């Protein structure tokens, strides 16, 4: 995997993203269709992308796919600009630009719920202690931001007035800021949150226990790319479906991908991440209408278009439906 993070942190324009990705591109299987697939977080929910790359499933289906970590909003920016063909991101991250006229669309779901833990510094003893404190998120409108807003609201706080939200970057940046005291709270997905706990931080809330339906991590492309390259999308979705099967049935391969992409050295972290991946990945990765409705409800106070938007318009499930109707997915598990 190409490690682009340090350089990409300083990129501020779509043009520069294009230049970097062009420089990063390397030729692969001769004659295969070439695409770039980005993901914006070191989260277990993107395991299907990692395993598809590690097991060469894209290549098996005639695609040379370059898997790239584009921190936080960069993956969304690159997708809309056409610099990557597909990107792993949350329903929240892709919904806002679609409401504003862009054309990102979900083609497969990696997780139909959020997993965030809300971590606070040791001096935060109660929910009330959070008032006036700094909460770090990856970027406004992204998954971690929405997750923090949901949790704070469920805890009885107003995320817009009771705390100060700061957009400071991805997981590694937020971890450093929390441990140093530059922020008082943030959200992490498991098992990364355990690193903060081991450093003395506290889990004050778990969004999984709040029974809040929401479209979580998903594979997203654009209407433009589907129209121009429907067969590439079809084969990409097939690769992801096969990858989910490997996540559930091939622990050694999956753990190897975890260690590579999440940079884990501790076997305990690797095992916990694997258990999470195996449990949350849906065999048939349909996005959830109920979850997308929840995303739109969250966006409606700030984006008027969300009030009348239809959840189904944010997803294109034809490729999963084809595989499902053919019996392909069921045969994988026999």
N, C-alpha and C positions, 0 to 999 in steps of 0.2 A: 504494500500500500504506500502511496506517496504521502509523505508527511509535509503538507503545505501550510499548516497552521501558523508558524511564526511569521512567514512572509505575508500570508493573506490577511493578517491582523491589520496591516497598514493599508489595505486596499480600500478605496473609497468610491470607486466608480465601476460601472459595468464594463467599460472599456478595459480597465486594468484587470478585472477578473478574466475577461476573454484572453488577454495576453498571457496571463499566468497559466491558464488551462491549456492554451496552445503549446506553451513551452513544456508543460508537464506531460503532454500526450506522447505516448510511445506506441509504436506499431505492434500489433499482436498477430492473431491467427490470420494467415493470408487468405483473402477472399471473404472473410467474415464481415458482417455489418459492425461498424465501430460506433460505440456510444460511450458516454460518460454518465456514471450514476453517482450522485452525491448523497451525503447524509450529514445532518447538522448537529448531531449530539452523540457522545460516547455512551449510548443507552442500550441496554439489552434488547430493547424492542426492535433494533435494526439488525438483529442477528441474521435474519433471512438474507439480507444483502451481503453480509460478510461471508456467510457460508456458501452462497451462490458463487461468490468470487473464489473462495478457497477450494471448493470442490469442482471448479471449472464448469459449472452448470450453464452459465451464459455461453461459453464456447461450445459446449455440447449441443446447444440449440442455435448455433450459427451466429453468435454474437461475441465480438471482442469488447468486453465492458471494462472500462477503467473505473475503479471504485475510489472515490475521493472524499476525504473529510473536509467539508467547508463549514467552518464554525458558524453556528447560530443562523442569522438571517442571510448569510452569504449563499447558502444552498438555495434559498428561495429566489434571491436576486439572480443567481446563475441560471436557474430553471426558466424564469420568465424571460430572461435575455436570450435563451436558446443556447447557452454555453454548456449546459448539461441536458441530457435527454430526459432524465428522471431524477427524482430526489426523494430521500426519506425525510419526512417532516410530519408534524402533527396536523390534525384537522384544523385547528385554530390558525396555525401558521399559513396554510394555503387558502383559508376561507376569506380573510380580509382583502387580499389583492383581487380575488375573483369578484367580490362584491363591488370593487372599485374599477372593474373593467378588464382586468387581466384574465388569463384563461387556464390557470392551473386546475387539474382535476384528479381525483383519487381513482386509481385503478386496482388497488389491493390494500387491504388493511393488515397491519402487523399487530395492532393492539386496539381493542374496542373499549378501553378504559384507561385512565391515568394511574400512575403508580407513585406519584411524588410523595416524598416525606418532607415535612417542613422542619428544617433544622435551625436551632437558635444557639446563641452563645450561652455559656454557663451562668452569666449574670441575669439572664432572662428567666425568672422563676415562674411567672404566670402569664396568661394571655394579656392581661392588662399592662404588663411591663413592656409589651411591644409598642405601645402608643408612643409616637414620636420617634421611633427607631428606624434604621435604614435596612431595607430589604433588597437584596441583590437579585436581579434576574438577567437572563441572557440578552434579551432585547424586548422592547415593548411590542406587544401583539404576538409574541412567539409562545411556544408551549409552556415554558417555565413561568412566564409572566402570567398566563391565564391560570396555570395551576396554583400559583401563589395567590392570585385574586380569589379563586374559588375557596381555597382553604381559609384565608383570612375572613371572608364573608361568612363561611360556616362557623368560624370561631366567634362571630359577633362583632367583628371589626370592619370598618369601612376602608377598603384598600386604597381609596383615592385621597382620604383625609386623615386617617389615623396613623398611617406610616408613610415614609418616604421611599418610593420605589426608585431604584437606580439600575439602569441597564449597563452592565459591566462586562458581559461576555459569557463564554461557555463554561462547562463544568470545572475545568482546571483553574480558570480565573476566579470563579466564584468560591471555590474551595479555599484558595489562597487568601481571598479577601475576608472570608468568614473566620478562618483561623487567626488572621492577623488583627481582627477587630475593626477592619475598615467597613464592614457591614455587620449587622446584628443577626440577620436571618437570611435564609435562602431555601430553595427546594432542590433536592437531588432524587434521582431514581435509584432504586436498589440495584446492585449491592453497593454502589458508590457511597451512599449515605453512611454506610458502616465505617468508612474511613474517617468521616467527620466525628462519628460517635466515639471511635477509638482515640481521637485527638481531644476528647473532652466536651464535644458539642452534644446537644440534646435534641431528640425527636419530640416535637410538641404536638404534631398531628400527622396522620396518615390518610391521604386522600382515598385510598382503597377502602377504608372503613367508613367512608362518608356516603357510599352508595350513590355516587354522582355519575350518571351515564354521559360519556363524551367520546367523540371520535378521537382516539389517540394517534399513535404513530401510523403512518401510511406510506405507500409508494405512490408518488404523485408525478404526473407528466403534464402535458398541455394539450388542449384541443387541437392546436396546430400540429403538434407532433403526431398525434393519433391519425389525423386526417391524411398526413403525408406518408406515414410509416405504420399502417395498421398491423402489418405482419411482424415488424420488429417488436411492437408492443405486445402482440399475442405471444411471441416466443419469450419475451422478457417475463411476462406474467407466468408462463409455464415454468420458467427457471425458478421463480420465487416459490411457486407451489411445490416444486421438487425440493427446493431448499428447506422449506418448512418441514417437509417429510424427514429430511436428514436431521434437522434440529431435534425432532422428536424421537428419532430412531438410531442416530449415530453420535453418541456422546463424545467419543474421542475426537472426531473431526470437528464437532461444534466447540469443544473446549480449546482445541488448537486455534480456531478462529477467534475465540474470546481472548485468549492470551495475546494474540497478535494485534487485534484491533482495539481492545480495551487496555492493553499494555499491563496486564496483570502478571505478577510474579508469584503471588501467594496462591497456593492450590485451593485454599478455603474460599477465597474470593471467586476463583474460577468456577468451583463447584456450585456456589450459591447463584452465580450468574447463569450457569447452565440450567439449574432447576427452574429459575424464573423464565428463561427463554422457552424451555420445553413446555411449561404450563400455560403461558399466555398466548403463544402463537396459535392462531386458529387454523385448523386443517383446511378449511375452505375460507380463504381470506376476504370475505365480503365486508365492505365497510358497513357501518350501522346507521340507519336513518335516524333512530332515536338519538344516537350520539352526535350526529351532525346537527340535528335540531337543537341540542343543548349548546353546541358551539355558536349557532346563529342567535340563540336567545342571549348568550353572553355578550355577543357583539352588538346587538340591537340598540342598546343605549347610546352607542357612539357612531354606529353606521346605520342610517335609516333604512338602507336597502335590505338589511338583514331581517327587518320586520316582516317583509313580504316574500323573502327568498324561500325556495323549496329545497329541502335537503337533498333530494334526488338529483338536482341540477349540479351538485358538487362532486358527483361520482359517475364513473362510467364502468359498469360491471359486466359489459358484454363478454370480455375475455375470460373472466372467471366463470361466467355462466356457460360458455362454450365447453370449458374443461369439465365443469360439473355435470352438464347434460350428457357428455360423452362417456361418463363413468371413469375418466382418467384419474381423478382425485381419489375416488373410492378404491380403485385398483392399486394405488400406491401403498395402501395400508393393509392389503390382503396377503 
